[in-house]
Amino acid sequence: MSKGNIVFEAPVYTIEAALLAVEHGADRVELCADFGEGGTTPSPGLLKEIKKHVPVPVFVMIRCRGGDFLYSERELQAMQTDMGILLENGADGFVFGALTSSGEVDESACNKLIQGAKGKPCTFHRAFDLILDKKSALEKIVSLGFERILTSGGAPNVAAGSEIIAKLFLWACDRIIIIPGGGLNAADLRDLHQSWPLKEVHSSCKAFRKSAMNLPPTGLKLSLIEEMEGKVLTVDPQLIRSFRAALDDLD
């Protein structure tokens, strides 16, 4: 339950990040794996451990791989199997999206995954931002039974996509929750809220902390992402608190 009227969802990739996000103001977490791919399905063990320690809903990313959002039948079966296992370990909702080869909503694939959710709330993730005809896509997503769309308005960040996001709020007409997310900063919130009253927002408030391992320098690079070498992905408690305070100031 939100501490104010606007729900603050934070994507997290680790137990540490989940606990910090909730401690400092997140109302819900989106649990993912593989930051470098933009999020894939996390392990059931990670979900189960986090659920022991956080009192807020945990929505889980369902994405069997990175690269794109066009899935084979075998991949869809794997994703449905993952959903069943994650449900057994406490998933409160799911986040996914599937597209056709021409970049439209894959209604058949999404319907299979909706069925796999067994009634838990589902969010169509930022695959939505790749779709050109967003009004038509929104209608399909509503008809499929999704409860939310996470979007930056098809732009690199929410500020740049704010005009499209405002249109999405209008088109949604309270039939589905539009969650602005993707490069969203606390400074963006007031303008967004003035354009259309916000219900939920999504921001990682991510940070990289130095590893606590005390090893001699080897020159060896094990991470494909330069900024993560020798570091651990987490969240910045101060950013979380600032974001929470900015949201509460809008109420």
Residue pairs with C-beta under 8 A, 6 or more apart in sequence:
1 27
2 8
2 27
3 25
3 27
3 244
3 248
4 247
4 248
4 250
4 251
5 251
6 193
6 198
6 199
6 200
6 201
6 247
6 250
6 251
7 27
7 28
7 199
7 200
7 201
8 25
8 26
8 27
8 28
8 200
8 201
8 203
8 243
8 244
8 247
9 26
9 27
9 28
9 29
9 30
9 59
9 179
9 181
9 200
9 201
9 202
9 203
10 17
10 21
10 26
10 28
10 29
10 30
10 202
10 203
10 204
10 205
10 235
10 240
11 29
11 30
11 31
11 32
11 39
11 202
11 204
12 18
12 21
12 29
12 30
12 31
12 32
12 204
12 235
13 31
13 32
13 33
13 34
13 35
13 42
13 233
14 46
14 232
14 233
14 234
15 46
15 49
15 50
15 53
16 232
16 234
17 206
17 233
17 234
17 235
18 29
18 31
18 50
18 53
18 54
18 58
19 50
19 53
19 54
20 234
20 235
20 237
20 240
21 29
21 205
21 235
21 240
22 29
22 54
22 55
22 56
23 237
24 235
24 237
24 240
24 241
24 244
25 240
25 241
25 243
25 244
25 245
26 56
26 240
26 244
27 56
28 56
28 57
28 58
28 59
28 92
29 50
29 54
29 56
29 57
29 58
29 59
30 39
30 58
30 59
30 60
30 61
30 95
30 123
30 202
31 42
31 46
31 47
31 50
31 58
31 59
31 60
31 61
32 39
32 40
32 41
32 42
32 60
32 61
33 39
33 40
33 41
33 42
33 43
33 46
33 61
34 40
34 66
35 225
35 228
35 233
36 66
36 224
36 225
36 228
37 65
37 66
37 67
38 66
38 126
39 61
39 63
39 125
40 61
40 63
40 64
40 65
40 66
41 60
41 61
41 62
41 63
41 64
41 79
41 82
41 86
42 60
42 61
44 85
44 86
44 88
44 89
45 89
47 58
47 60
47 86
47 89
47 90
47 91
48 89
48 90
50 58
51 58
51 89
51 90
57 92
57 93
58 90
58 91
58 92
58 93
59 91
59 92
59 93
59 94
59 95
59 121
59 123
60 86
60 91
60 93
60 94
60 95
61 94
61 95
61 96
61 125
62 79
62 82
62 83
62 86
62 94
62 95
62 96
62 113
63 69
63 79
63 96
63 125
64 71
64 75
64 78
64 79
64 82
65 75
68 99
69 97
69 98
69 99
69 106
69 127
69 130
70 98
70 99
70 100
70 101
70 106
71 79
71 98
71 106
71 109
76 98
76 109
76 112
76 113
79 96
79 113
79 116
80 112
80 113
80 115
80 116
83 91
83 94
83 113
83 116
83 117
83 118
84 116
86 94
87 117
87 118
87 120
91 120
92 120
92 121
93 117
93 120
93 121
93 122
93 123
93 147
94 113
94 117
94 120
94 121
94 122
94 123
95 122
95 123
95 125
95 150
96 110
96 113
96 122
96 123
96 124
96 125
97 105
97 110
97 124
97 125
97 126
97 127
97 128
98 105
98 106
98 109
98 110
98 113
98 127
99 105
99 106
99 127
99 130
99 131
100 106
103 130
103 131
103 132
104 131
104 133
104 136
104 137
104 140
105 124
105 131
105 137
105 140
105 141
105 144
107 140
107 144
110 124
110 141
110 144
110 146
111 144
113 122
114 122
114 144
114 145
114 146
121 147
121 148
122 145
122 146
122 147
122 148
123 146
123 147
123 148
123 149
123 150
123 179
124 141
124 146
124 148
124 149
124 150
125 150
126 150
126 151
126 152
126 181
126 182
128 134
128 137
128 141
128 149
128 150
128 151
129 151
129 152
129 153
129 154
129 155
129 161
129 182
130 154
131 137
131 154
134 154
134 164
134 167
134 168
135 167
135 171
138 149
138 168
138 171
138 172
138 176
141 149
141 176
142 172
142 175
142 176
146 176
147 176
147 177
148 176
148 177
148 178
148 179
148 200
149 168
149 172
149 176
149 177
149 178
149 179
150 179
150 181
150 182
150 202
151 161
151 164
151 165
151 168
151 178
151 179
151 180
151 181
151 182
152 158
152 160
152 161
152 165
152 180
152 181
152 182
152 183
152 184
153 160
153 161
153 162
153 163
153 164
153 165
153 168
153 180
154 161
154 164
155 161
155 164
155 182
156 182
156 183
157 182
157 183
157 184
158 165
158 180
158 181
158 182
158 183
158 184
158 188
158 192
159 183
159 185
159 188
161 182
162 188
162 191
162 192
162 195
165 178
165 180
165 192
165 195
165 196
166 195
166 196
168 178
169 178
169 195
169 196
170 196
172 178
177 199
177 200
178 199
179 199
179 200
179 201
179 202
180 188
180 192
180 198
180 201
180 202
181 201
181 202
181 203
182 202
184 201
184 202
184 203
185 203
186 203
186 239
186 242
186 243
186 245
186 246
187 246
189 198
189 201
189 243
189 246
189 247
189 250
190 246
190 250
192 198
192 201
193 250
198 250
201 247
203 243
204 235
205 235
205 236
205 239
205 240
205 243
206 233
206 234
206 235
206 236
207 233
207 234
207 235
207 236
207 239
208 227
208 228
208 231
208 232
208 233
208 234
209 231
209 232
209 234
210 230
210 231
210 232
211 230
211 231
211 232
221 229
222 229
223 229
